[in-house]
Amino acid sequence: MNTPTIKTRIPAKAKKGEIIEIKAQITHDMETGQRKDAGGMPLARRIIKKFVCTWNAEVVISADWYTAMSANPLITFTALAEKSGPIKLAFHDDNGEIYEATADVVVE
């Protein structure tokens, strides 16, 4: 598997009190551990098991994911714009790796 990449759609600006939509997709094969390779050996389980979004270090959303998630999972959610600052998206892998993307949002 290649190093996962994260695509995001986060508005750069928002009005105070506005509800903004945030989208993120990570390239990840989400291997369940149920499939076998050409030699008949099981492929090791490797999934994104947790997703966390913070805005100014406060949790906006946190979700536990399981093997039923598709490859290259996409998540869409909303957040209330209260003050300017960084939005950080973190995808936690089974093997302990964390893949992150950050975007600054200016609240006017």
C-alpha positions as a Markdown table, in Angstrom:
| # | Residue | x | y | z |
|---|---|---|---|---|
| 1 | Met | 0.0 | 0.0 | 0.0 |
| 2 | Asn | 1.2 | 3.5 | -0.8 |
| 3 | Thr | 1.3 | 6.2 | 1.8 |
| 4 | Pro | -2.3 | 7.4 | 2.2 |
| 5 | Thr | -3.2 | 10.9 | 1.0 |
| 6 | Ile | -6.0 | 13.1 | 2.3 |
| 7 | Lys | -8.2 | 15.2 | 0.1 |
| 8 | Thr | -10.2 | 17.9 | 1.8 |
| 9 | Arg | -12.9 | 20.4 | 1.1 |
| 10 | Ile | -13.0 | 23.0 | 3.8 |
| 11 | Pro | -14.0 | 26.6 | 3.3 |
| 12 | Ala | -11.2 | 29.2 | 3.8 |
| 13 | Lys | -13.7 | 31.8 | 5.2 |
| 14 | Ala | -17.0 | 31.7 | 7.1 |
| 15 | Lys | -19.3 | 34.1 | 8.9 |
| 16 | Lys | -19.6 | 33.9 | 12.6 |
| 17 | Gly | -22.5 | 31.6 | 13.4 |
| 18 | Glu | -22.5 | 30.0 | 10.0 |
| 19 | Ile | -22.7 | 26.2 | 9.6 |
| 20 | Ile | -19.9 | 25.0 | 7.3 |
| 21 | Glu | -19.6 | 21.7 | 5.5 |
| 22 | Ile | -16.4 | 19.8 | 5.8 |
| 23 | Lys | -15.4 | 16.9 | 3.5 |
| 24 | Ala | -12.4 | 14.6 | 3.7 |
| 25 | Gln | -11.3 | 11.5 | 1.8 |
| 26 | Ile | -8.3 | 9.3 | 2.5 |
| 27 | Thr | -6.7 | 6.9 | 0.0 |
| 28 | His | -6.6 | 3.7 | 2.1 |
| 29 | Asp | -7.3 | 0.1 | 1.1 |
| 30 | Met | -9.1 | -0.6 | 4.4 |
| 31 | Glu | -8.0 | -4.3 | 4.4 |
| 32 | Thr | -10.3 | -6.3 | 6.6 |
| 33 | Gly | -8.1 | -9.3 | 7.2 |
| 34 | Gln | -10.6 | -11.6 | 5.5 |
| 35 | Arg | -9.1 | -11.8 | 2.0 |
| 36 | Lys | -6.2 | -14.0 | 1.0 |
| 37 | Asp | -3.2 | -13.4 | -1.3 |
| 38 | Ala | -2.4 | -15.4 | -4.4 |
| 39 | Gly | -0.7 | -18.0 | -2.2 |
| 40 | Gly | -3.7 | -18.5 | -0.1 |
| 41 | Met | -2.3 | -16.7 | 3.0 |
| 42 | Pro | -4.6 | -14.2 | 4.8 |
| 43 | Leu | -3.8 | -10.5 | 4.2 |
| 44 | Ala | -3.2 | -8.7 | 7.4 |
| 45 | Arg | -6.0 | -6.4 | 8.7 |
| 46 | Arg | -5.2 | -2.7 | 8.2 |
| 47 | Ile | -8.0 | -0.2 | 8.6 |
| 48 | Ile | -8.5 | 3.3 | 9.7 |
| 49 | Lys | -10.0 | 2.7 | 13.1 |
| 50 | Lys | -10.7 | 6.3 | 14.3 |
| 51 | Phe | -11.3 | 9.7 | 12.8 |
| 52 | Val | -11.1 | 12.9 | 14.8 |
| 53 | Cys | -11.7 | 16.5 | 13.6 |
| 54 | Thr | -10.7 | 19.4 | 15.9 |
| 55 | Trp | -11.1 | 23.1 | 15.4 |
| 56 | Asn | -8.9 | 25.3 | 17.6 |
| 57 | Ala | -8.0 | 22.1 | 19.5 |
| 58 | Glu | -11.6 | 21.4 | 20.4 |
| 59 | Val | -13.2 | 18.2 | 19.1 |
| 60 | Val | -15.8 | 18.8 | 16.4 |
| 61 | Ile | -16.4 | 15.1 | 15.7 |
| 62 | Ser | -14.9 | 11.8 | 16.6 |
| 63 | Ala | -15.8 | 8.5 | 15.0 |
| 64 | Asp | -14.7 | 4.9 | 15.5 |
| 65 | Trp | -14.6 | 3.0 | 12.2 |
| 66 | Tyr | -14.7 | -0.8 | 11.7 |
| 67 | Thr | -14.1 | -3.3 | 8.9 |
| 68 | Ala | -17.4 | -2.5 | 7.1 |
| 69 | Met | -16.0 | 0.9 | 5.9 |
| 70 | Ser | -15.2 | 1.0 | 2.2 |
| 71 | Ala | -11.7 | 1.5 | 0.7 |
| 72 | Asn | -10.8 | 5.2 | 0.3 |
| 73 | Pro | -13.5 | 6.3 | 2.9 |
| 74 | Leu | -15.2 | 9.7 | 2.5 |
| 75 | Ile | -16.6 | 11.6 | 5.4 |
| 76 | Thr | -18.9 | 14.7 | 5.3 |
| 77 | Phe | -20.1 | 16.6 | 8.3 |
| 78 | Thr | -20.9 | 20.2 | 9.5 |
| 79 | Ala | -19.4 | 22.5 | 12.1 |
| 80 | Leu | -20.5 | 25.8 | 13.6 |
| 81 | Ala | -18.1 | 28.7 | 12.8 |
| 82 | Glu | -17.3 | 30.5 | 16.1 |
| 83 | Lys | -13.7 | 31.8 | 15.8 |
| 84 | Ser | -10.9 | 31.7 | 13.3 |
| 85 | Gly | -8.3 | 28.9 | 13.6 |
| 86 | Pro | -7.0 | 25.6 | 12.3 |
| 87 | Ile | -9.2 | 22.6 | 11.5 |
| 88 | Lys | -7.2 | 19.4 | 11.9 |
| 89 | Leu | -8.4 | 16.1 | 10.5 |
| 90 | Ala | -6.7 | 12.9 | 11.9 |
| 91 | Phe | -7.2 | 9.4 | 10.6 |
| 92 | His | -5.8 | 6.7 | 13.0 |
| 93 | Asp | -4.7 | 3.4 | 11.5 |
| 94 | Asp | -4.7 | 0.0 | 13.1 |
| 95 | Asn | -0.9 | -0.1 | 13.1 |
| 96 | Gly | -0.6 | 3.2 | 15.2 |
| 97 | Glu | 0.0 | 5.6 | 12.3 |
| 98 | Ile | -1.9 | 8.8 | 12.2 |
| 99 | Tyr | -2.5 | 10.7 | 8.9 |
| 100 | Glu | -3.3 | 14.3 | 9.3 |
| 101 | Ala | -4.5 | 17.3 | 7.2 |
| 102 | Thr | -4.9 | 20.9 | 8.5 |
| 103 | Ala | -6.6 | 23.9 | 7.1 |
| 104 | Asp | -7.0 | 27.4 | 8.5 |
| 105 | Val | -10.5 | 28.9 | 8.5 |
| 106 | Val | -11.0 | 32.7 | 9.0 |
| 107 | Val | -14.3 | 33.5 | 10.7 |
| 108 | Glu | -15.5 | 37.1 | 10.1 |
